[in-house]
Amino acid sequence: MTTIPALHAVLREAAARLAGAGPSFMAPTIGYVPADGMCLAASDGRRPASLGICARAVLDFFAGDWRDGDAAVTNDPFCGGVHVGEFTLVRSAAGGAVAVRARLPDVGGAEAGGIAPAAFDTWGEGARFVPLRIAVGGMPRREALDLLALNTRTPRLLRRLLDAMRGEADRVAIVLGDRAPERTSLEQAREAARDALARVRPGEYAAEARVERPAAGHPVGGGADAGQPAGRPGPAVRLALTLARGGATLDFSASDPQEESPLNSTPAHTLDCALSALAGTLPGFPCHAGALPVVAVKAGEGTIASATLPAMTALSPWLTARAIRRAIGGCLAQAGLRTDPDGWWSAEGAASYGAMVDPAMLRLRPELVAEARALEEGLRRAEP
């Protein structure tokens, strides 16, 4: 049986290899997810909830018709994902699945890279694929890969990256063999989360944070309304937080409705943000799927924090994530904790946003588009 430290090492090595196979903005994550959808371990521990939700959704989609060596992909934001530019490949493995997630260069839509300010729905950002099987019994399924390649400006690069994702999933599955890893980390995380919450003053708290609405040519990252056109404030994330002994309920259902903009957060993304914010504020609280049994998140269907089709989501990993974390920080401050509501933005979010988004046009940065096109051209020239 593979131990958790050994599994983490295998996953990190696989993610590092995958990062070198494509453009610099892929940001791959690889995890092992048991059949119950509780992500046991991942190379990047910041998003355990959504990775597990997506893997479980794929396994459920093919229930009764799934065997060793099968692999499927989805980029459906409403299937445990965030944005159509982000693909998750799920491959059968001992007792569950290996899940490989990466941002791919292009999947159609109005703009290369999927950040499309003129779009008005999900498909304007890119083609949306529900779980699609791309390998059967370890053999690639040509017609499925052809379908994906027809929906991108970089078909050769897309095929190469999907092959690399499947290759790393295969390697991890081989290491696991036929015995599922130990599950003690889930139990330890649950107890750690319960203990951390038990040290916080019980009560009911409420806070609101507005999502910054970016405007072309205006930098983001200042106050809550920085860069926003006059008279049009961003949507509000509203949180009602209930803390009981050893448990918490985060209710976002009073947040503003989803809107025709790329600021909508999916339920899985909001859950990731909640775990990350709690882990960043509560001493001893783990950002781990094992914490989910003691943390209930009610996102409120159809809100800016729990969008449904056909919502756009391209900028939510930065701007809406910031507002969600600010709301959580505001509630925890009322509970007596020392918080830095913008700590994540200062430490990570602002730099990540600036590296990906062109502030002048609110699109994927042109040098990243050029990088993907250069890789595509190199693959074309290498063809016989």
SULRANOR-V272967 format. One record per run of one state. SS is the DSSP state (H for helix, E for strand, C for the rest). FROM is the first residue (numbers start at 1). LEN is the number of residues. Records with the same first field share a line. If there is no record, write none. Layout:
SS=FROM-LEN  FROM-LEN
This chain:
C=1-3  20-9  35-4  43-2  62-9  75-11  94-2  104-18  126-6  137-2  141-1  150-5  177-7  199-4  211-25  245-2  252-5  258-9  282-7  299-4  304-2  307-9  335-8  359-4  365-1  383-2
H=4-16  45-17  122-4  142-8  155-22  184-15  267-15  289-6  316-19  343-14  366-17
E=29-6  39-4  71-4  86-8  96-8  132-5  139-2  203-8  236-9  247-5  257-1  295-4  303-1  306-1  357-2  363-2
